[in-house]
Amino acid sequence: MPRTIFGSDKVILNQLEAIGLTWDSDIVYQSERTPVYHLAIETLSSLGHTFSCSCTRKKISIKPHSCACSQGIADSLSRYSIRIRTDNQIITVNDLLQGKYTQSLMSDVGDFIVKRTDGLFAYHLAVTVDDAEQNINQIVRGADLLNSTPRQIYIQKLLGLPTPTYLHLPVAINKDGSKVSKRSHAAEIDLKNPSRVIFEALQFLGQMPPSEAIHSDLESLMKWAIKNWDINSIPKEKEIKI
């Protein structure tokens, strides 16, 4: 798949284990779930919620997206994306941290892609289907994904799927405003000192572990974090400079 580095999944899983974060069921790879995503799109299409689109990337960049493709495209075209038809209803996210966030998909986003011209399924469709199938009822992720959540809720409504509870955490950014990531050359996680990693993460999220806890073993620190977790102490900012 594009931008996928062979073996990177194993690196991420090893890092999570090293800092005491594990999973309680099988790992799900989106690359192995093509039939499930196809079925979801077939269901949406049968209900009249999708259309094929031959617009170029340049035109796609114009938001909200609107084009004549919703009325049909030439049968001779072999490469096209599939878009969801939007309407003017207001989609509301009742986020546990960021509060109420509303969006009109038709005016703010427009008809959005669920399957790309290269055959890959869009993030919004894949995570919505995966979350529902795994009975995920609580989603915690970065606030940079808050503005895309209404699209997932919209797909949930169209497919008759339940809507989970959402909490969007502040995103760590550099002094220049860029997100702390490999792309911005952020320092790697120190796997030799996992307790410090968790300790500093707790501090970033407004939790107040005692200073001596930085020297605790990982299991003890995790038990403290679970017992003392306070959602009201998490900063409500969408971005925090570090």
PyMOL commands that set and color helices and strands:
alter all, ss='L'
color gray80, all
select helices_A, chain A and resi 8-18+30-32+34-46+57-60+68-71+105-108+123-133+143-159+182-184+194-204+211-215+218-228+231-233
alter helices_A, ss='H'
color red, helices_A
select strands_A, chain A and resi 50-53+81-84+90-95+99-104+112-115+138-142+165-169+171-173+239-241
alter strands_A, ss='S'
color yellow, strands_A
deselect
rebuild
show_as cartoon
